[in-house]
Amino acid sequence: MSLRKHYQRSRNPKGFWGYRVIKAMNGKQHAALPEWVFADLEIKKDAQVLDVGCGGGANVARMLEMCPEGIVTGMDYSTLALEEANDYNYRAIVDKKCYIVGGNAVQMPRAKEIYDLVTAFETVYYWSSLELGLKEIFRVLKPGGTCVIANEMDGLDPEHKKLEKSIAMLVYSIEDISDILAKVGFIDIKQRHDEERHFICVTAKKP
């Protein structure tokens, strides 16, 4: 599958090819970014975590291992993603350590100030507004909570701009994300950039 088709189908996976995309999200090909991010991220053992745009639920499972006394919620607006994430994390859901819910990043069906950590992996490209999405993350985070935005595209590869033109998506630079986090009210903004692989990760705290 071409890169263009992959990201096009990742917006809201449906049908046979959508199912293939969801399965791929949980595969080795997509493990590199979260492994890079989690290697430098501390999560409290009893953390309350929300993964926005959870896809097939692989990152939910990773974070469940990192906070064995906590609860991890995965949220997505794709029905196929929700089904796969439920299957992937079935045991944790039965044990009431995990919840998989439907929802839109810019209008989350979650109460305010309930999460210690909110993550968004490879999903901000598709939000109707990055600022509105980050405002929602700010709202649902507890004071002192952490926001993590991680992407496989840093906007520096010419191919990334070609994707923007052919698909309804936006590729943000690390500076774009940092600036909007600051505008929304986040503090202690930190950047990581793997220039060779074009990975970016921006973390920030809610005061």
C-alpha distance (Angstrom), angle and dihedral (degrees) to the residues before:
residue distance angle dihedral
M1 . . .
S2 3.80 . .
L3 3.81 120.5 .
R4 3.80 89.8 -114.9
K5 3.80 93.4 53.7
H6 3.79 92.1 44.9
Y7 3.81 93.9 55.9
Q8 3.78 92.2 39.7
R9 3.80 91.1 55.7
S10 3.80 92.3 41.6
R11 3.82 91.3 66.4
N12 3.81 93.1 77.6
P13 3.82 110.6 -15.0
K14 3.79 114.7 -141.2
G15 3.79 137.5 165.6
F16 3.80 126.7 -2.7
W17 3.81 96.9 -32.3
G18 3.77 91.2 43.6
Y19 3.79 88.6 54.3
R20 3.81 89.4 51.6
V21 3.80 90.8 50.7
I22 3.82 91.9 50.5
K23 3.80 91.1 50.0
A24 3.81 89.8 49.2
M25 3.81 90.4 53.1
N26 3.79 88.0 64.5
G27 3.81 93.8 46.7
K28 3.79 134.1 95.7
Q29 3.80 93.0 -95.6
H30 3.81 90.5 69.0
A31 3.80 96.8 39.0
A32 3.81 96.3 83.7
L33 3.82 97.1 74.5
P34 3.83 97.7 48.8
E35 3.80 91.5 42.6
W36 3.82 88.9 54.0
V37 3.82 92.0 47.0
F38 3.81 97.6 44.0
A39 3.80 92.7 47.6
D40 3.81 87.1 70.6
L41 3.81 100.2 32.7
E42 3.79 125.9 93.7
I43 3.80 117.9 -153.0
K44 3.80 123.3 -173.3
K45 3.80 113.5 -116.9
D46 3.80 90.2 -121.8
A47 3.79 97.8 39.0
Q48 3.78 124.7 147.7
V49 3.82 104.2 -136.0
L50 3.80 135.7 -173.1
D51 3.81 122.1 -165.4
V52 3.81 109.0 -161.7
G53 3.80 113.6 -151.1
C54 3.79 91.0 12.7
G55 3.81 94.9 179.4
G56 3.79 111.2 -173.1
G57 3.79 93.3 -6.2
A58 3.81 101.5 -110.2
N59 3.80 93.4 128.1
V60 3.78 90.1 47.6
A61 3.81 87.8 57.4
R62 3.80 91.6 47.8
M63 3.78 91.9 53.0
L64 3.80 92.3 46.1
E65 3.79 86.7 61.4
M66 3.81 90.7 49.7
C67 3.82 95.1 50.8
P68 3.82 105.1 34.4
E69 3.81 92.5 169.1
G70 3.79 94.9 45.2
I71 3.78 138.2 74.0
V72 3.81 126.1 -112.3
T73 3.81 122.5 -159.0
G74 3.79 122.1 -164.3
M75 3.79 119.7 -157.8
D76 3.79 129.4 -169.0
Y77 3.79 138.0 149.1
S78 3.81 96.0 -140.7
T79 3.81 113.7 96.8
L80 3.81 90.4 -151.4
A81 3.80 91.0 51.6
L82 3.79 91.7 50.7
E83 3.80 91.5 50.4
E84 3.80 93.1 49.6
A85 3.81 93.6 43.7
N86 3.81 89.4 51.6
D87 3.80 91.7 50.7
Y88 3.81 92.8 44.3
N89 3.81 93.1 52.0
Y90 3.80 98.4 31.9
R91 3.81 97.0 129.2
A92 3.81 93.6 49.8
I93 3.82 90.3 47.5
V94 3.82 90.8 52.9
D95 3.80 88.7 49.6
K96 3.83 89.6 50.5
K97 3.80 91.3 -119.9
C98 3.79 93.0 115.4
Y99 3.79 138.9 39.3
I100 3.80 127.9 -168.8
V101 3.80 114.4 -158.7
G102 3.77 138.8 174.8
G103 3.77 118.2 -118.6
N104 3.79 149.8 128.2
A105 3.80 120.5 -108.1
V106 3.80 93.7 -132.3
Q107 3.83 94.5 48.7
M108 3.78 107.9 29.1
P109 3.82 120.5 -168.6
R110 3.82 90.2 -138.7
A111 3.80 133.3 110.0
K112 3.79 120.1 -110.3
E113 3.80 124.3 -94.4
I114 3.82 99.2 8.4
Y115 3.82 104.1 118.3
D116 3.79 132.3 76.0
L117 3.79 91.8 -165.5
V118 3.81 134.3 21.9
T119 3.80 119.9 -172.5
A120 3.80 132.2 -170.4
F121 3.80 116.5 -171.3
E122 3.80 119.9 -173.2
T123 3.78 93.3 -25.0
V124 3.83 110.9 96.9
Y125 3.82 88.9 82.1
Y126 3.79 88.9 75.5
W127 3.79 102.4 41.6
S128 3.78 114.9 115.1
S129 3.81 87.7 -133.3
L130 3.80 127.4 12.1
E131 3.79 90.4 -160.0
L132 3.81 93.8 52.7
G133 3.80 90.8 46.7
L134 3.81 92.1 51.0
K135 3.81 89.9 47.0
E136 3.80 88.4 55.7
I137 3.80 91.0 49.4
F138 3.81 88.7 49.8
R139 3.81 89.4 51.2
V140 3.81 96.8 51.5
L141 3.82 95.4 42.6
K142 3.78 120.7 94.1
P143 3.82 116.2 -122.6
G144 3.80 105.1 -81.1
G145 3.80 90.9 24.1
T146 3.79 123.5 139.4
C147 3.80 131.5 -121.6
V148 3.81 119.7 -158.2
I149 3.82 122.8 -167.0
A150 3.82 115.1 -176.7
N151 3.80 129.3 176.3
E152 3.79 137.6 174.6
M153 3.80 90.3 -144.4
D154 3.80 121.7 66.1
G155 3.80 96.6 -179.7
L156 3.80 93.0 -115.6
D157 3.79 96.7 100.9
P158 3.85 111.3 84.4
E159 3.81 87.9 -136.5
H160 3.80 89.1 65.5
K161 3.79 91.7 61.3
K162 3.79 90.5 48.0
L163 3.80 88.4 56.1
E164 3.80 90.7 52.4
K165 3.79 90.3 55.9
S166 3.81 95.6 46.9
I167 3.81 98.5 39.9
A168 3.80 132.1 41.6
M169 3.80 94.4 -109.4
L170 3.80 138.8 107.4
V171 3.80 125.0 -136.6
Y172 3.80 110.9 -151.2
S173 3.77 126.7 -156.2
I174 3.77 120.2 -131.3
E175 3.81 87.8 -107.0
D176 3.83 92.3 52.0
I177 3.80 91.3 55.0
S178 3.80 93.8 43.6
D179 3.80 92.8 49.7
I180 3.80 93.7 51.7
L181 3.81 92.1 45.4
A182 3.80 88.0 55.4
K183 3.82 91.6 46.4
V184 3.80 91.1 52.8
G185 3.81 90.8 52.5
F186 3.80 106.1 -96.5
I187 3.80 120.0 142.9
D188 3.82 137.1 -164.4
I189 3.80 90.7 43.1
K190 3.81 112.8 -172.2
Q191 3.80 129.2 -173.7
R192 3.78 132.7 -153.5
H193 3.79 122.7 -174.7
D194 3.79 129.2 -176.2
E195 3.78 97.2 -166.1
E196 3.80 95.0 -174.7
R197 3.80 93.3 57.4
H198 3.84 94.6 28.1
F199 3.82 90.6 -124.3
I200 3.79 117.8 154.0
C201 3.79 131.6 -173.7
V202 3.80 126.8 -177.5
T203 3.80 121.6 -172.5
A204 3.80 126.4 -172.1
K205 3.79 140.2 171.7
K206 3.78 131.7 -129.4
P207 3.83 108.6 -130.5
